[in-house]
Amino acid sequence: MTAEPLRLGLVAGEASGDLLGGLLLQGLKARWPALHSAGIGGPRMAAQGFESGWPYDRLSVFGYVDAIGRLPELLRIRRKLAQRLITERPAGFIGIDAPDFNFGLEARLREAGIKTLHFVCPSIWAWRRERVAKLARAADHVLCLFPFEPALLQQHGIAATFVGHPLADAIPLLPPRAAARAGLGLSEAVTVVALLPGSRRSEITHIAPRILAAAMLMQRQRPGLRFVMPVVPGLQSLVEPMLAQHAPGLSLQLLAGRSHEALAACDVTLIASGTATLEAALFKVPMVITYHLAWLNWQRMKRMSYQPWFGLPNILSTDFVVPELIQDAATPEALAREGLAWLDDPARVAALQRRFTDLHQVLRQNTAKKASDVIAQVLQIA
């Protein structure tokens, strides 16, 4: 008799979660080739055979104001998905980040007797510490990206394992600079600046104009600079009018996705805080981290922050190894000044690259194998 294939439910709510989910599924399929996975995810998960019941970007919200406006729709999606999963009874459920959506879903599934895992410890060490109680109710086990997280969760009675970061496995220790430049049609002789304003529509609306204006200032001071801007497929029409308004004549190449090529090819990046900053660190790229929110969102977020750092490379280094320009500090003039400063200080760049190489080696743990071992143990399967 042929054994029934393993069935798992998963939810990822934005581009970074879809990236992690795709890498995770790739490893799970290596262990369980007949794996059937379904829920909510994006194109990288779909490439691994994942079946998404809703467009994953429906879960992507930007701050409290956006979340309140979208709340009825999000609750409706979560209720319908919970009913579907409880009916179908997968062997387990893995919520990939998106804690505001996934914690409630996981708690409902756990009450119904379905084992739940949460992949990516919420940043309770940085802000919104009250979420730890929700996580305790939601997850049977947490798969942690960073080494200090399991001990923190275990203080609250939450089972957790450090599995490393799948991006650290996927990104080579030595960045493929020459190949990336060749693929983008960029000469080795030019100085390249990557502009990464975020993957959400609202992030681009708030951040891209500042980054584009900064790029114009940089180009005026260094006319030979070349710029590349990866844009999430489907959002290019949002960026093009901003380019015409804030950076007419900028020597810019818009890319449909291809953020890893842009980071491998560039000399410095102006980048929105988020998972992309960790990707930049793994590519050993000097960066200027920035972020800007609606005023009300910012007022609430800064009251909940516990650390002086905003970006992941600085949080993981417990030091301001790269500059952060957040909210009112995120002026085009400041962004341009800090970006050009990296280009003028090769010794500083070399020191940063050594720190980023050490960080890369810590996070490179064969995440897919470690995660699948934990999942098998939690689900009590071979």
WONOR-V503302 format. One record per residue. N is the residue number from 1. SS is DSSP state (h for helix, s for strand, l for the rest). PSI is psi in whole degrees, 0 to 359 (none if undefined). D_FIRST is the distance of its C-alpha to the first C-alpha in Angstrom with 1 decimal. Layout:
N,SS,PSI,D_FIRST / N,SS,PSI,D_FIRST
This chain:
1,l,133,0.0 / 2,l,130,3.8 / 3,l,144,6.4 / 4,l,137,9.2 / 5,l,150,12.2 / 6,l,133,15.2 / 7,s,129,17.9 / 8,s,143,21.5 / 9,s,142,24.8 / 10,s,152,27.8 / 11,s,125,31.5 / 12,s,137,34.1 / 13,l,1,37.5 / 14,l,182,39.6 / 15,h,319,39.8 / 16,h,321,39.7 / 17,h,322,36.6 / 18,h,321,34.9 / 19,h,311,35.8 / 20,h,319,34.4 / 21,h,320,31.2 / 22,h,317,30.8 / 23,h,320,31.2 / 24,h,313,28.9 / 25,h,324,26.1 / 26,h,318,26.6 / 27,h,322,26.0 / 28,h,323,23.0 / 29,h,333,21.3 / 30,h,326,22.2 / 31,h,319,20.1 / 32,l,83,17.3 / 33,l,332,17.4 / 34,l,13,15.1 / 35,l,133,17.5 / 36,s,123,18.7 / 37,s,140,22.2 / 38,s,160,24.8 / 39,s,246,28.1 / 40,s,126,31.5 / 41,s,182,32.2 / 42,l,197,34.2 / 43,h,327,34.1 / 44,h,325,33.0 / 45,h,321,29.9 / 46,h,326,29.3 / 47,l,342,29.4 / 48,l,16,26.3 / 49,l,9,24.4 / 50,l,140,25.6 / 51,s,115,26.3 / 52,s,128,29.6 / 53,s,341,30.7 / 54,s,154,34.3 / 55,s,129,36.6 / 56,h,333,36.6 / 57,h,353,40.3 / 58,h,339,40.8 / 59,h,353,40.3 / 60,l,112,42.8 / 61,l,160,46.1 / 62,l,92,49.3 / 63,h,179,51.0 / 64,h,321,51.8 / 65,h,313,53.8 / 66,h,318,51.0 / 67,h,319,48.4 / 68,h,318,50.6 / 69,h,331,51.0 / 70,h,359,47.3 / 71,h,313,46.3 / 72,h,318,45.6 / 73,h,316,43.3 / 74,h,319,41.4 / 75,h,322,41.0 / 76,h,316,39.7 / 77,h,316,37.1 / 78,h,320,36.0 / 79,h,315,35.8 / 80,h,319,33.7 / 81,h,319,31.3 / 82,h,315,31.0 / 83,h,319,30.3 / 84,h,315,27.6 / 85,h,322,25.8 / 86,h,325,26.2 / 87,h,317,24.6 / 88,h,337,21.7 / 89,l,64,21.1 / 90,l,164,20.2 / 91,l,331,19.3 / 92,s,171,22.9 / 93,s,139,26.0 / 94,s,114,28.3 / 95,s,124,31.8 / 96,s,104,33.6 / 97,l,222,37.3 / 98,l,55,38.9 / 99,h,324,39.6 / 100,h,331,41.7 / 101,h,313,38.8 / 102,h,327,35.9 / 103,h,315,37.3 / 104,h,321,37.6 / 105,h,314,34.1 / 106,h,318,32.6 / 107,h,319,34.6 / 108,h,317,33.4 / 109,h,321,29.7 / 110,h,320,30.2 / 111,h,330,31.9 / 112,l,4,28.9 / 113,l,14,26.7 / 114,l,128,25.2 / 115,s,138,25.8 / 116,s,140,28.4 / 117,s,148,29.7 / 118,s,124,32.8 / 119,s,111,33.3 / 120,l,106,37.1 / 121,l,128,39.3 / 122,l,151,41.9 / 123,l,58,45.3 / 124,l,341,46.7 / 125,l,350,48.7 / 126,l,318,50.6 / 127,s,164,51.0 / 128,l,58,49.8 / 129,l,339,49.0 / 130,l,345,48.4 / 131,h,344,44.9 / 132,h,326,43.7 / 133,h,321,43.6 / 134,h,321,41.5 / 135,h,320,39.1 / 136,h,323,38.8 / 137,h,335,37.8 / 138,h,320,35.3 / 139,l,136,33.2 / 140,l,332,31.2 / 141,s,146,31.8 / 142,s,130,34.0 / 143,s,114,33.4 / 144,s,140,37.0 / 145,l,335,38.5 / 146,l,146,41.6 / 147,l,334,42.2 / 148,l,351,44.6 / 149,h,319,42.5 / 150,h,317,40.1 / 151,h,322,43.2 / 152,h,316,44.8 / 153,h,323,41.7 / 154,h,335,41.3 / 155,l,337,44.9 / 156,l,15,43.6 / 157,l,23,40.6 / 158,l,123,38.1 / 159,l,132,35.3 / 160,s,152,35.5 / 161,s,134,34.8 / 162,s,118,36.7 / 163,l,2,34.3 / 164,l,182,37.1 / 165,l,124,37.6 / 166,h,333,35.3 / 167,h,328,38.4 / 168,h,332,39.8 / 169,h,322,36.9 / 170,h,328,37.1 / 171,l,127,40.9 / 172,l,150,42.4 / 173,l,323,45.0 / 174,l,109,47.5 / 175,l,139,47.7 / 176,l,65,47.6 / 177,h,310,51.0 / 178,h,316,52.1 / 179,h,321,48.9 / 180,h,317,48.9 / 181,h,319,52.6 / 182,h,318,52.1 / 183,h,331,49.2 / 184,h,2,51.5 / 185,l,31,54.6 / 186,l,134,56.5 / 187,l,151,59.0 / 188,l,339,58.9 / 189,l,339,62.5 / 190,l,154,62.1 / 191,l,127,61.5 / 192,s,133,58.5 / 193,s,125,58.0 / 194,s,133,54.7 / 195,s,117,54.9 / 196,s,93,51.9 / 197,l,7,52.8 / 198,l,169,49.4 / 199,l,347,46.4 / 200,l,152,47.2 / 201,h,316,49.6 / 202,h,326,51.8 / 203,h,314,51.9 / 204,h,319,53.1 / 205,h,319,55.7 / 206,h,325,57.1 / 207,h,322,56.7 / 208,h,317,56.9 / 209,h,322,60.6 / 210,h,317,61.6 / 211,h,320,59.7 / 212,h,318,61.0 / 213,h,322,64.6 / 214,h,319,64.2 / 215,h,321,63.1 / 216,h,318,66.2 / 217,h,320,68.4 / 218,h,318,66.7 / 219,h,325,67.3 / 220,h,325,70.9 / 221,h,329,71.4 / 222,l,84,69.3 / 223,l,341,69.4 / 224,l,356,67.2 / 225,l,146,64.1 / 226,s,143,61.0 / 227,s,142,58.5 / 228,s,142,54.9 / 229,s,106,53.1 / 230,s,136,49.3 / 231,s,134,48.6 / 232,l,130,45.4 / 233,l,133,44.6 / 234,l,346,46.1 / 235,l,5,48.9 / 236,h,325,51.2 / 237,h,338,53.3 / 238,h,325,54.0 / 239,h,322,55.2 / 240,h,316,57.4 / 241,h,326,60.1 / 242,h,321,60.3 / 243,h,316,60.8 / 244,h,325,63.6 / 245,h,316,65.2 / 246,h,342,64.9 / 247,l,54,64.6 / 248,l,132,66.3 / 249,l,4,66.6 / 250,l,137,64.1 / 251,l,76,62.7 / 252,s,138,59.1 / 253,s,112,55.9 / 254,s,134,53.4 / 255,s,138,49.8 / 256,s,96,46.8 / 257,l,225,44.7 / 258,l,33,44.9 / 259,h,325,46.0 / 260,h,322,44.8 / 261,h,318,46.8 / 262,h,317,49.8 / 263,h,322,49.5 / 264,h,330,49.1 / 265,h,338,52.1 / 266,l,164,54.6 / 267,l,335,57.4 / 268,s,154,57.3 / 269,s,140,55.5 / 270,s,119,56.7 / 271,s,139,53.5 / 272,s,140,52.4 / 273,l,140,51.2 / 274,l,194,47.4 / 275,h,328,44.4 / 276,h,331,46.3 / 277,h,326,48.8 / 278,h,320,46.2 / 279,h,316,45.1 / 280,h,319,48.7 / 281,h,320,49.1 / 282,h,334,46.1 / 283,l,3,47.9 / 284,l,39,51.0 / 285,l,128,53.0 / 286,s,143,56.2 / 287,s,159,56.0 / 288,s,114,57.9 / 289,s,136,55.8 / 290,s,162,56.8 / 291,s,151,55.9 / 292,l,132,57.6 / 293,l,169,56.7 / 294,l,149,58.4 / 295,h,314,61.2 / 296,h,318,59.6 / 297,h,318,56.2 / 298,h,318,58.1 / 299,h,319,60.2 / 300,h,318,57.2 / 301,h,316,55.2 / 302,h,334,58.1 / 303,h,338,58.7 / 304,l,2,55.1 / 305,s,140,55.2 / 306,l,353,55.4 / 307,l,158,55.9 / 308,l,347,58.5 / 309,l,150,55.9 / 310,l,318,54.1 / 311,l,148,52.1 / 312,h,317,49.1 / 313,h,322,50.7 / 314,h,320,53.6 / 315,h,315,51.6 / 316,h,335,49.5 / 317,h,352,52.7 / 318,l,44,54.7 / 319,l,155,57.5 / 320,l,75,58.8 / 321,l,338,57.8 / 322,l,151,57.9 / 323,s,147,60.1 / 324,s,128,58.9 / 325,s,101,60.9 / 326,s,139,59.6 / 327,h,243,61.0 / 328,h,336,64.8 / 329,h,347,64.8 / 330,l,62,62.6 / 331,l,152,65.6 / 332,h,322,65.5 / 333,h,316,68.4 / 334,h,319,66.6 / 335,h,315,63.4 / 336,h,316,65.3 / 337,h,314,67.4 / 338,h,325,64.4 / 339,h,315,62.5 / 340,h,329,65.5 / 341,h,322,66.1 / 342,h,321,62.9 / 343,h,341,64.1 / 344,l,6,67.4 / 345,l,76,66.1 / 346,h,330,64.0 / 347,h,319,64.3 / 348,h,320,62.8 / 349,h,315,59.9 / 350,h,320,59.3 / 351,h,319,59.2 / 352,h,318,56.8 / 353,h,327,54.4 / 354,h,317,54.4 / 355,h,319,53.5 / 356,h,327,50.7 / 357,h,317,49.3 / 358,h,316,49.2 / 359,h,318,47.4 / 360,h,316,44.9 / 361,h,326,44.1 / 362,h,319,43.6 / 363,h,347,41.2 / 364,l,98,39.2 / 365,l,13,36.4 / 366,l,63,33.2 / 367,h,317,32.4 / 368,h,317,28.9 / 369,h,313,27.8 / 370,h,317,29.7 / 371,h,318,28.5 / 372,h,326,24.8 / 373,h,316,25.4 / 374,h,316,27.1 / 375,h,316,24.6 / 376,h,321,21.7 / 377,h,315,24.1 / 378,h,320,25.1 / 379,h,353,21.6 / 380,l,54,20.5 / 381,l,165,17.5 / 382,l,none,17.0
